[in-house]
């Protein structure tokens, strides 16, 4: 006879990842990889970028790509593996990413572009934040992160 007793050690390994977390993890992975590509492209084209009349420094573009790329990879992996801190980190990073997006949009964009695209950007920001918050706060997601089906935070 096999011992099917569920313990905290073997339960987190056997707990099935909710589909919504799989999708969220893959989307965050794609965002992280795209930002790493941005970082690499800035480094490869640094001379060209320095000769252009940009409103921001190429160093800022590189740091932005590196920070969000590494953060995205770490968050994606932690969501995929169900680390206990991943849910809260996901919520915090989603808010920081949205804030950074709007700061960049206001600081870097041309005024005409901001005037014509602010509404669609606001809609997509609200939809994205809502999707992240909903995905991370579903009961199945919280159970997956806690590793204990009897305990819901």
C-alpha positions as CSV (number, residue, x, y, z in Angstrom):
1,X,0.0,0.0,0.0
2,X,1.2,3.5,-0.8
3,X,1.2,6.3,1.7
4,X,-1.1,9.0,0.2
5,X,-0.8,11.3,3.2
6,X,-0.6,14.9,2.1
7,X,2.2,16.9,3.8
8,X,3.3,20.5,3.2
9,X,6.5,19.2,1.6
10,X,4.9,16.9,-1.0
11,X,1.7,18.9,-1.5
12,X,3.3,22.0,-3.1
13,X,5.0,19.7,-5.6
14,X,1.8,17.8,-6.5
15,X,-0.5,20.9,-6.5
16,X,-1.6,21.6,-10.0
17,X,-0.9,25.1,-11.4
18,X,-4.1,26.9,-12.4
19,X,-4.4,27.6,-16.1
20,X,-4.7,31.3,-15.6
21,X,-1.3,31.3,-13.8
22,X,0.2,29.4,-16.7
23,X,-1.0,32.1,-19.1
24,X,0.0,34.9,-16.9
25,X,3.5,33.4,-16.4
26,X,3.9,33.0,-20.2
27,X,2.8,36.6,-20.9
28,X,5.2,38.0,-18.3
29,X,7.9,35.8,-19.7
30,X,7.3,37.4,-23.2
31,X,7.3,40.9,-21.7
32,X,10.6,40.1,-19.9
33,X,12.3,38.6,-23.0
34,X,11.2,41.6,-25.1
35,X,12.7,44.0,-22.6
36,X,15.9,42.0,-22.6
37,X,15.9,42.3,-26.4
38,X,15.5,46.0,-26.0
39,X,18.5,46.1,-23.6
40,X,20.6,44.1,-26.1
41,X,19.5,46.3,-29.1
42,X,20.4,49.5,-27.1
43,X,23.9,48.1,-26.4
44,X,24.4,47.0,-30.0
45,X,23.3,50.3,-31.4
46,X,24.7,52.6,-28.7
47,X,26.7,54.8,-31.1
48,X,23.8,55.3,-33.4
49,X,21.5,56.1,-30.5
50,X,24.0,58.6,-29.1
51,X,24.0,60.5,-32.4
52,X,20.2,60.9,-32.5
53,X,18.4,63.8,-30.9
54,X,16.6,61.6,-28.3
55,X,14.7,63.0,-25.4
56,X,16.2,60.4,-23.1
57,X,19.6,58.9,-22.7
58,X,20.4,55.6,-24.3
59,X,21.7,54.6,-20.8
60,X,18.2,55.1,-19.5
61,X,16.8,52.9,-22.3
62,X,19.3,50.2,-21.5
63,X,18.7,50.2,-17.8
64,X,15.0,50.2,-18.3
65,X,15.3,47.1,-20.6
66,X,17.6,45.3,-18.2
67,X,15.5,46.0,-15.0
68,X,12.2,45.0,-16.6
69,X,13.7,42.1,-18.4
70,X,15.3,40.5,-15.3
71,X,12.3,41.3,-13.2
72,X,10.0,39.7,-15.8
73,X,12.1,36.5,-15.9
74,X,12.3,36.2,-12.2
75,X,8.5,36.9,-11.7
76,X,7.6,34.5,-14.5
77,X,9.6,31.7,-13.0
78,X,8.3,32.3,-9.5
79,X,4.7,32.3,-10.8
80,X,5.4,29.1,-12.8
81,X,6.9,27.3,-9.8
82,X,4.4,28.7,-7.2
83,X,6.8,30.5,-4.9
84,X,4.8,31.7,-1.8
85,X,5.9,35.4,-2.4
86,X,5.1,35.3,-6.2
87,X,1.5,36.5,-5.8
88,X,2.4,39.6,-3.9
89,X,5.4,40.3,-6.0
90,X,3.2,40.0,-9.1
91,X,0.8,42.6,-7.8
92,X,3.6,45.0,-6.8
93,X,5.5,44.6,-10.1
94,X,2.3,45.1,-12.1
95,X,1.6,48.4,-10.3
96,X,5.2,49.5,-10.8
97,X,5.2,48.5,-14.5
98,X,2.0,50.5,-15.1
99,X,3.4,53.5,-13.2
100,X,6.7,53.3,-15.2
101,X,4.7,53.0,-18.4
102,X,2.7,56.2,-17.7
103,X,5.8,58.1,-16.5
104,X,7.6,57.2,-19.7
105,X,4.5,58.0,-21.8
106,X,4.2,61.5,-20.2
107,X,7.9,62.2,-20.1
108,X,9.1,60.8,-23.4
109,X,6.1,61.0,-25.8
110,X,5.4,63.8,-28.1
111,X,2.5,65.9,-26.8
112,X,0.4,65.2,-29.9
113,X,0.9,61.5,-29.5
114,X,-0.1,61.6,-25.8
115,X,-3.2,63.7,-26.6
116,X,-4.4,61.2,-29.3
117,X,-3.5,57.9,-27.5
118,X,-4.0,58.5,-23.8
119,X,-7.5,56.9,-23.7
120,X,-6.5,53.7,-25.4
121,X,-3.4,53.5,-23.2
122,X,-5.6,54.0,-20.1
123,X,-8.0,51.3,-21.2
124,X,-5.2,48.8,-21.8
125,X,-3.5,49.7,-18.5
126,X,-6.8,49.2,-16.6
127,X,-7.5,45.9,-18.4
128,X,-3.9,44.6,-17.8
129,X,-3.9,45.5,-14.1
130,X,-7.4,44.0,-13.7
131,X,-6.3,40.7,-15.4
132,X,-3.2,40.5,-13.2
133,X,-5.1,41.2,-10.0
134,X,-7.9,38.8,-10.9
135,X,-5.5,36.0,-11.8
136,X,-3.4,36.3,-8.7
137,X,-6.4,36.6,-6.3
138,X,-8.4,33.7,-7.5
139,X,-8.9,31.0,-4.9
140,X,-7.0,28.4,-6.9
141,X,-4.1,30.8,-7.4
142,X,-3.9,31.6,-3.7
143,X,-4.1,27.8,-2.9
144,X,-1.3,27.2,-5.4
145,X,1.0,29.8,-3.8
146,X,0.2,28.7,-0.2
147,X,1.0,25.1,-0.9
148,X,-1.7,24.1,1.5
149,X,-5.2,23.5,0.2
150,X,-6.8,23.9,3.6
151,X,-5.3,27.4,4.1
152,X,-6.5,30.4,2.1
153,X,-4.8,33.7,2.8
